Structures are given as structure tokens and as C-alpha cells.
Amino acid sequence: MTRTFGFLGFMIAAVLLRGAQAADLQVPKQVVAGNAFSIPTSGSGEASFYLQGPGSASKRKVQLGNAIEVAEEETRDAGRYIATVCSSDGCNGADFFVTASGPAHLSFLVHPSRVPVATNDAITATAFVFDKFHNLVLQPVKVEFRVSLKDAPEVARAETTSNGVAWMSMNSSHKGGLAQVTASSGDILEKRVVQQVPSDACNLRIRAVRTGKFINVETDPVRDCSGNPVPDGTIVSITQVTDKGKTTVDTPIKRGVAKAQLPEAGNATISVASGVAIGNEVRVGGAQ
């Protein structure tokens, strides 16, 4: 019957293990997580078997001369284990390592959730590879990353894990919309979604029409440099410069265009800008 024993018991076992000069137990040097194995013993009589592993400890009675069976559930956590057999003649011990089994799960992180289009290294994806017992798989594993967007070419890259982790950075595409980012290893697949949003306005153009005592100014449909419509609510600044001074109106894009009404003030030069983008200028003569 397996049962947990206290810290003091392990300290005694560790001291006995360090001081024992008898031959070590015949244990495998390496065991795959979740695999059972046997430890042969010699002699006769009753002894205590101690097994200490990462985050677990157990003790049970065994009969010398019979093989000690280490069950699958006792080796599920990867790391260093110490096996010790103590009888009236002293203690023999040995250590062994449990390694992760094959890949079974991916922990997949994608940053950020929203990226501007046509931006270099805009999407960062990181995949951690775990076995079925949630041990990090340290052996090199191939992970394939893919970014796909409707009506846009798919981008794919394969990376090999280092210490259980594979990562990559990718450019965002030139088309706005929901992009699906996936990481896969064999039959394991994880999906995430990134919103690719239009970048800054580009190639701004305005028209100006005099109407009575006002000048009505309207932009062409505002798009980024890749042709994606800049979202409504984006601020566009329209500036009028005359001999009497300068007037600027900040107006949001509505239904794809920005509009402003400026006071008529004789000869004027009207320009447009949004963020770092500067558009064309138009000149309007004075009222007749």
C-alpha cells in the first residue's frame, strides 16, 4: 500500500542514501513519463521502499528478493527521482530521470489581438509543447505556424522547438479583416484569431466648393496605403489659410469620407492631414 511520508522520513532516507556504500539499485537511467518498470532486489525479508520525485513522495513495504514494481502513475512528472530500499542491513539507493513523452498538447499564445495591416513583424506567435501529463517536451519538435486571411495568400513557417518552446514573428498582410493564426505539431492543432485593421490614411485628397458664405470641403474615400478603408471615427484635420489667419477643423470620418464647412474669407489655401499623412492642397479664390 503506497502512502505519503513526512519531510523527516526523507531526510533520514537521504542521509542513509549518501552514506550507503553497497551497490546501488538497478534502476534505468531514464524513463519515459507514464511508463511502468521493475527494480530487482536481492536478499530476503521485509524492507521499506521510498520513491521521491518532483512534487511527490511515497513509502511502502516490499519483500526483498522480489522485483519492486513502479507503476505508471508514479512516473508521470518529468524530473529527477530517487529510489531507496532500506532494511535492517542498511539502505541502497539510486536516482533516475523521467523525461516527457511525445507531444500531446500545445499552449499557444499570439500577440497582439489587433494589428495594423502591412506592418513588419507585427504578429508574434509562441507555442509551448507538452505531453499528455503536461510535462514540457524538451526534445526538439517541429511546429508549423500559419496565418490565413480570406482572399489573401496564406503565410506558413516551420520552426523547431528549443527547450520546449517555438516562436516566430510575421508580417501582417495587406488586407484588413480577421486573420486565423494556427500552430500545429503532427495531429495537434491550436487556433487563434487576430484582427488586422487598416493602417494610417494614405493619399488623402480633398475637394472644396464655395456655397454662399461658406466653403464646403470633402475628402475622397479615405483609405490606407494598401487600399483598405480607414474606419469611421478616424480624425481628419482640414486647415484653411488666408491673409487673415489660419482655421483648422478636426472632423471624424463618416461613411468613409470626412467633411467640413469653413467660413468664406477671400483667397484661401485649404489642406488636409490625418495622423502623419498629409494630403493635397486646393486654392479657393475670393467671392465675386
Residue pairs with C-beta under 8 A, 6 or more apart in sequence:
1 60
1 61
2 58
2 59
2 60
2 74
3 58
3 59
3 60
4 57
4 58
4 59
5 50
5 57
5 58
5 59
9 50
9 59
10 50
10 52
10 57
13 50
13 52
13 82
13 84
13 86
13 91
13 93
14 82
16 84
16 86
16 90
16 91
16 93
17 82
17 84
17 91
17 93
20 90
20 91
20 92
20 93
22 90
22 92
23 92
24 92
24 93
24 94
25 39
25 41
25 83
25 84
25 85
25 92
25 93
25 94
26 39
26 40
26 94
27 37
27 39
27 83
27 94
27 95
27 96
28 37
28 96
29 96
29 97
30 96
30 97
30 98
30 99
31 37
31 75
31 96
31 97
31 98
31 99
32 98
32 99
32 100
32 101
33 75
33 76
33 77
33 78
33 98
33 99
33 100
33 101
33 131
33 133
33 135
34 72
34 75
34 76
34 101
34 132
34 133
35 72
35 75
35 101
36 69
36 70
36 71
36 72
36 75
37 70
37 75
38 67
38 68
38 69
38 70
39 67
39 68
39 70
39 83
39 85
40 67
40 68
41 47
41 62
41 64
41 65
41 66
41 67
41 68
41 85
42 64
42 65
43 64
43 65
43 87
43 89
44 63
44 64
44 65
45 63
45 64
45 87
45 88
46 61
46 62
46 63
46 64
46 87
47 61
47 62
47 63
47 64
47 85
47 86
47 87
48 59
48 60
48 61
48 62
48 85
48 86
48 87
49 59
49 60
49 61
49 62
49 68
49 83
49 84
49 85
50 57
50 58
50 59
50 82
50 83
50 84
50 85
50 86
51 57
51 58
51 59
51 70
51 74
51 81
51 82
51 83
51 84
52 81
52 82
52 84
53 74
53 75
53 77
53 79
53 80
53 81
53 82
53 98
54 77
54 78
54 79
54 80
54 81
55 77
56 74
56 77
58 74
62 68
62 85
64 85
64 87
68 83
68 85
70 83
75 81
75 98
76 133
76 135
77 98
77 133
77 135
78 98
78 99
78 100
78 131
78 133
78 135
78 136
79 97
79 98
80 95
80 96
80 97
81 95
81 96
81 97
81 98
82 93
82 94
82 95
83 93
83 94
83 95
83 96
84 91
84 92
84 93
85 91
85 92
85 93
99 138
99 139
100 130
100 131
100 133
100 135
100 136
100 137
100 138
100 139
101 131
101 132
101 133
101 135
101 137
102 131
102 137
103 129
103 130
103 131
103 137
103 141
103 185
103 186
103 188
104 130
104 131
104 132
104 188
105 129
105 130
105 131
105 132
105 134
105 188
106 127
106 128
106 129
106 130
106 143
106 183
106 184
106 185
106 188
106 189
106 190
107 127
107 128
107 130
107 190
108 125
108 126
108 127
108 128
108 183
108 190
108 192
109 125
109 126
109 127
110 123
110 124
110 125
110 126
110 181
110 192
110 194
111 123
111 124
112 194
113 193
113 194
113 195
114 194
114 195
114 196
114 197
115 122
115 123
115 172
115 194
115 195
115 196
115 197
116 122
116 172
116 196
116 197
116 198
116 199
116 200
117 172
117 173
117 174
117 175
117 176
117 196
117 197
117 198
117 199
117 224
117 226
117 228
118 171
118 172
118 173
118 174
118 199
118 224
118 225
118 226
119 171
119 172
119 199
120 171
121 169
121 170
121 171
122 169
122 170
122 171
122 172
123 147
123 169
123 170
123 171
123 172
123 179
123 181
123 194
124 167
124 168
124 169
125 145
125 167
125 168
125 169
125 170
125 181
125 183
125 192
126 165
126 166
126 167
127 143
127 145
127 161
127 165
127 166
127 167
127 183
127 185
127 190
128 136
128 164
128 165
129 136
129 137
129 141
129 143
129 161
129 164
129 165
129 166
129 185
130 136
130 137
130 164
131 137
136 163
136 164
137 161
137 164
138 163
138 164
140 160
140 161
140 162
141 160
141 161
141 166
141 185
142 158
142 159
142 160
142 161
142 185
143 158
143 159
143 160
143 161
143 166
143 183
143 184
143 185
144 156
144 157
144 158
144 159
144 183
144 184
144 185
145 156
145 157
145 158
145 159
145 166
145 168
145 170
145 181
145 182
145 183
146 154
146 155
146 156
146 180
146 181
146 182
146 184
147 154
147 155
147 156
147 170
147 173
147 179
147 180
147 181
147 194
148 154
148 155
148 179
148 180
148 182
149 173
149 175
149 177
149 178
149 179
149 180
149 196
150 177
150 178
151 175
152 173
152 174
152 175
153 173
155 170
155 171
155 173
157 168
157 170
159 166
159 167
159 168
160 166
166 183
172 179
172 194
172 196
173 179
173 196
174 226
174 227
174 228
175 196
175 226
175 228
176 196
176 197
176 198
176 226
176 228
177 195
177 196
178 193
178 194
178 195
178 196
179 193
179 194
179 195
179 196
180 191
180 192
180 193
181 191
181 192
181 193
181 194
182 189
182 190
182 191
182 192
183 189
183 190
184 190
197 231
198 223
198 224
198 226
198 228
198 229
198 230
198 231
199 224
199 225
199 226
199 228
200 224
200 225
200 230
200 274
200 275
200 276
200 277
201 222
201 223
201 224
201 230
201 234
201 236
201 274
201 275
201 277
202 223
202 224
202 225
202 277
203 223
203 225
203 277
203 279
204 219
204 220
204 222
204 236
204 272
204 273
204 274
204 277
204 278
204 279
204 280
205 219
205 220
205 272
205 279
205 280
206 217
206 218
206 219
206 220
206 238
206 270
206 271
206 272
206 279
206 280
206 282
207 217
207 218
207 219
207 220
207 282
208 215
208 216
208 217
208 270
208 282
208 284
209 215
209 216
210 216
210 264
210 284
210 287
212 264
213 263
213 264
214 261
214 262
214 263
214 264
215 240
215 261
215 262
215 263
215 264
215 268
215 270
215 284
216 259
216 260
216 261
217 238
217 259
217 260
217 261
217 262
217 270
217 272
218 257
218 258
218 259
219 236
219 253
219 257
219 258
219 259
219 272
219 279
220 257
221 229
221 256
221 257
222 229
222 230
222 234
222 236
222 253
222 256
222 257
222 258
222 274
223 229
223 230
224 230
229 256
230 253
230 256
230 274
231 253
232 252
232 253
232 254
232 255
232 256
233 252
233 253
234 252
234 253
234 274
235 250
235 251
235 252
235 253
235 274
236 250
236 251
236 252
236 253
236 258
236 272
236 273
236 274
237 248
237 249
237 250
237 251
237 272
237 273
237 274
238 248
238 249
238 251
238 258
238 260
238 262
238 270
238 271
238 272
239 246
239 247
239 248
239 249
239 270
239 271
239 272
239 273
240 246
240 247
240 248
240 262
240 265
240 268
240 269
240 270
241 268
241 269
241 270
241 271
242 265
242 266
242 267
242 268
242 269
243 266
243 267
244 265
244 266
247 262
247 263
247 265
249 260
249 261
249 262
251 258
251 259
251 260
252 258
258 272
258 274
262 268
262 270
264 287
266 286
266 287
267 283
267 284
267 285
267 286
268 283
268 284
269 281
269 282
269 283
269 284
270 281
270 282
270 283
270 284
271 278
271 279
271 280
271 281
272 278
272 279
272 280
273 279
